[in-house]
Amino acid sequence: MVTIAVTAEGPDEPRVAVSPETVKKLLALGAKVRVQSGAGLRSRFSDDTLKAQGAEIAASAAEALAGADILLKVRRPSSDEVKQLKPGAFVAALLDPFDKAALEPLAGTGASLFSMEFVPRISRAQSMDVLSSQANLAGYKAVVDAASLFGQALPMMMTAAGTVPAAKTFIMGVGVAGLQAIATARRLGAVVSATDVRPATKEQVQSLGAKFVAVEDEEFKQAQTAAGYAKPMSPEYQAKQAELVANHIKAQDIVITTALIPGRPAPRLITRAMVESMKPGSVIVDLAAERGGNCEATVPGQTVEVGGVKIVGPLNLAGTVPVNASSLYAKNLYAFLELFFDKKDKSFKVNWDDEIIKGTLVAKDGRIVHPNLVPQSAA
């Protein structure tokens, strides 16, 4: 029987890689689930709740890991953790794969490493799309946090004493996080506008009742990769877009930035001059803070103030709603692990040619193997 280990995350990560619901489902696949005591507490999954669904509760991380076949984590585990698993064990986590200096020692353990960031964007893999499930929560929480910092009401209110104007909210980057931010800001009654360099997003923005703001030239019409990501834009386009944004941003009360390109520093969308042009009391929440930030004034992990404008640089916004984030992440992992099991005879079978397994595999047999991480000739 395959043993799946789940250990507690570090002090900065409140999420956990399993939920009571997925414990039950993993057991139904034919696996045994061993969870370190207390691993789920910050997500309100008590040992007793997990145990009631069939999990074994291990007193320590070492006990949970000893001889396990699979390790499920939120963040990248240490090499020491992986070495306690069975030789050639499988690890599935958010491995931050472009940090090769940290990935190489992990690959050297000989474990098969699966990076959940690399789940292919195909319809069959939607239930495993960790980036989307977590970004959705981050987009929601960004607006809620901004509203609490703003110090004014978001919706227009008609009162006998006069009218409270609606707050103007601008969303930069219309992926999963951006769309959820638009929807949340609209629900709270703000006047919402949004921008993105991908032409397909215009219709999505307008369907949510927001105004679309972008330089719509020929380059804009070609600005999306086959995988659905934004392409890096030319300096000429960036200059035109920056001018348009600079004029628009002056009148905004809340700005949420969400623009990220995998494996690259976050594109710089808001200059210090743009921040200084905003009204005192305005709020910027920068969801790209982990990659350096979309705003020039962002300090990752801190809230700073420039000319009365608050700039928030959260490092793990989905983790601030850990109950929901862990539940969704655990479901993503379960959907992924289903690929490794034959449901008829409840056996562990790996089809290394499956495009999802191949797409997420970053290291095997002591080597980094993912084509995005090694030179094409070596791959």
C-alpha positions, 0 to 999 in steps of 0.5 A: 500500500502506498503511504502519503506523508503530509508534514507541517509547513514553516511559520510563514505558511498557514496552509496545509496540503491535505484536508479532511475531505481529501484524506477520505478520498485518498484512502478510497484510492487505496493509499494510506495517509500519514499526517504530522500532528498539528499540521492542519491546525492553522487551517482549522483541520484538527488532528481529531478531524483528520483522524476521523476521516482515516488519517494516521496522526504521526507525533513528529515530522520524522515519523510522518516521513519515515519510509513514505512513498509520496510527500505532499507539501504546500511549499518546497520541502528541505532536502533533509525531509525528502531524504527520510522518504523511501528512495525514489519517492514522489514529491508534489508541492509549489516548488518555486522551480525557477529558483534552481539553486534551491531546486538542485539539492532537492533533485539530488535526493533522487526523488521524483519532483512534481511542481504544481506551478507547472500544471498544464493549462488544458481542460483536463487539468483544470481541477489541478490548477493550483495557481488559479485556485489560490489566485482566485482567493488572492484577488478577493482578499486584495480588494477586502484588504484595500477596502479596510485600509481605504478608510472610506466607503466603496459604494455610492450612498444616497443619504438625507445628509448628502451623497457618498461618492463611489470609490474608483478601483483600478485592476491591473492584470486580468488573470484569475486574480484580476477577474476575482478582484473586479467581481469583488470590487463590483459587489462592494459597489465600487466603480471599476476599471481594468487593464491587461495587454491580452486582447481576450480579456477586454470582453471578460472585463466588460462582462463583469461590468467594468471599463477596459483601459488599454492602448488597442493597437496592432501589437496589443492584438498579438499580445497573448501566448498559446498558453494564455499568458501575456507576452512581454511587450515592446518598449514602444508599447510599454511607453504608450500604455504607461502614459495612458495608465498614468493619466487614468491612475491619478483619479483612482482610489484603490489600485490592485496589481496582479501582473506576473509572467512565470519565471521572470521578475514582475513587470513594472507597471506603476512608477513612483511618479504615478504613486505621487500623482494619486490622492492621499488616502489611496491604496495600492495592493501589489499581488506581484510583491513576491517577484519584486512588485508591479509598483516601483514603491512596493516593499515585499512583505510590508505596507509603506506610505508615499505621499499619503498613498498606502502601498501593500506588498503581501507575500502570501495573500491566499494564505490569509484565508487558510481554511479556503486556500488549504481546502482548494489546494488539497483538492488540486493535489487529490485531482493530480494524484488520481492520475497515479492510481488505477481505480479498478484495482486500487494500485499505483501505476504511473504513465510517464507519457501522460502530458500532465505528469510529464508537464509537472515533472521537474526532476527524476533520478537525481537530475532536473528534467523539465524542458523549461529548466534545462537547455533544450539540447540537454532535455 
